[in-house]
Amino acid sequence: MSKIRAQFHRAGLAAALLVPALALAPDRADAADGAALFKSQCSTCHAIGPAPGFKMGPNLKGVVGRKPGSVAGFHYTAGFAKADFVWDQPHLDAWLTDPKKVIPGTIMIYHQPDAATRAAIIDYLKTTN
């Protein structure tokens, strides 16, 4: 094996070992951070709790795994009736990035460009199920 080829082989082996380790590394985002972020950025419009009360938006308790537009008694825009998915990590991430791209016609105006902030909020929402 040539010297250059051996260096590429070692670099490839190092990368193969490093990538899984990075996947297992703890994420900066966690539910505790998400609770604080939810309170400061989401709680003006959304509640999380056992009571079915609404603010500007629906109660988000148990939102992960729920179909969009499914909170009884809350008036949703027409786009929610066409949504054919359940709220999971990828859909919530897309929603918090740009709600109108996920469900056209929504009145939600919040956009969060920071991936770590979105992940923390979603991690918190998962704890409410």
ZIMO-V399004 format. One record per residue. RES is the residue in one letter. SS is DSSP state (@ for helix, = for strand, . for the rest). NEAR is the number of other ideal C-beta (glycine too) atoms within 8 Angstrom. Layout:
res->RES ss->SS near->NEAR
res->RES ss->SS near->NEAR
This chain:
res->M ss->. near->4
res->S ss->. near->5
res->K ss->@ near->5
res->I ss->@ near->6
res->R ss->@ near->8
res->A ss->@ near->9
res->Q ss->@ near->8
res->F ss->@ near->8
res->H ss->@ near->9
res->R ss->@ near->8
res->A ss->@ near->8
res->G ss->@ near->8
res->L ss->@ near->8
res->A ss->@ near->8
res->A ss->@ near->8
res->A ss->@ near->8
res->L ss->@ near->8
res->L ss->@ near->8
res->V ss->@ near->8
res->P ss->@ near->8
res->A ss->@ near->8
res->L ss->@ near->7
res->A ss->@ near->6
res->L ss->@ near->5
res->A ss->. near->6
res->P ss->. near->4
res->D ss->. near->8
res->R ss->. near->8
res->A ss->. near->12
res->D ss->. near->10
res->A ss->@ near->10
res->A ss->@ near->7
res->D ss->@ near->12
res->G ss->@ near->16
res->A ss->@ near->10
res->A ss->@ near->8
res->L ss->@ near->13
res->F ss->@ near->14
res->K ss->@ near->8
res->S ss->@ near->7
res->Q ss->@ near->10
res->C ss->. near->12
res->S ss->. near->10
res->T ss->. near->6
res->C ss->. near->9
res->H ss->. near->13
res->A ss->. near->11
res->I ss->. near->10
res->G ss->. near->7
res->P ss->. near->3
res->A ss->. near->6
res->P ss->. near->7
res->G ss->. near->7
res->F ss->. near->11
res->K ss->. near->8
res->M ss->. near->6
res->G ss->. near->9
res->P ss->. near->8
res->N ss->. near->13
res->L ss->. near->12
res->K ss->. near->9
res->G ss->. near->8
res->V ss->. near->11
res->V ss->. near->12
res->G ss->. near->8
res->R ss->. near->10
res->K ss->= near->8
res->P ss->. near->11
res->G ss->. near->8
res->S ss->. near->6
res->V ss->. near->10
res->A ss->. near->5
res->G ss->. near->5
res->F ss->. near->9
res->H ss->. near->2
res->Y ss->. near->10
res->T ss->. near->8
res->A ss->. near->7
res->G ss->@ near->11
res->F ss->@ near->11
res->A ss->@ near->7
res->K ss->@ near->7
res->A ss->. near->11
res->D ss->. near->3
res->F ss->. near->8
res->V ss->= near->8
res->W ss->. near->12
res->D ss->. near->9
res->Q ss->@ near->6
res->P ss->@ near->6
res->H ss->@ near->11
res->L ss->@ near->14
res->D ss->@ near->12
res->A ss->@ near->10
res->W ss->@ near->11
res->L ss->@ near->12
res->T ss->@ near->10
res->D ss->. near->8
res->P ss->@ near->12
res->K ss->@ near->9
res->K ss->@ near->7
res->V ss->@ near->10
res->I ss->. near->13
res->P ss->. near->6
res->G ss->. near->8
res->T ss->. near->11
res->I ss->. near->5
res->M ss->. near->8
res->I ss->. near->5
res->Y ss->. near->9
res->H ss->. near->8
res->Q ss->. near->10
res->P ss->. near->4
res->D ss->. near->6
res->A ss->@ near->6
res->A ss->@ near->9
res->T ss->@ near->11
res->R ss->@ near->14
res->A ss->@ near->13
res->A ss->@ near->15
res->I ss->@ near->15
res->I ss->@ near->15
res->D ss->@ near->14
res->Y ss->@ near->15
res->L ss->@ near->14
res->K ss->@ near->9
res->T ss->. near->8
res->T ss->. near->11
res->N ss->. near->7
